[in-house]
Amino acid sequence: MPISPSLFALNKVRELEDKLSHALEGGAIARKPEMWLLLNQVDDRQNVDRGVLRYLNDSSWRVFNTQIRKNTDLCAAANFKTDIFGYKPRSRGAGDFRALSKEVFDAGII
């Protein structure tokens, strides 16, 4: 699940976890789905972003090591209705997504 490094996003993840737990306890679901968090729009120069990163490192949630950093090329690719690999395949944003793909495959998630 992609989330921004914000307190609002963390609160929403907590709410989702609570709802899944209640659904499990109530028999609405047979098991809790495996959930991974992907930090998106990360700017590690920002105090809030660094604080969220520290919090997640100490949490029990599964968090990808790869982070998608804030990047104007990613926004531009969307504006041109293409993906980052079609827009600027050598950009920092494309590199972030390549690293994420490798991490996902190496972990056997898909």
C-alpha angles and dihedrals in degrees: 000000000000114000134174116239094257137120089238091058092048090052090051091050089052090050091051091049090051092049092049091049091051091047090051093048091047093050095244090124129029096219139359112263117244106255127197123188122220117196109223131186091020119178107179090192088073119088093219092053092050091048092052090048091053091047093051092048088059095043130093092237120111107247126181114241088221115083127194104230124214104270133171092211090063090054092045092051090055091049089054090048095242137104124259092258091058093043105041112350093180096050126116089250092055089049091053091053092046089053090049091051091052092048092049093049094042090052091051092236091136 
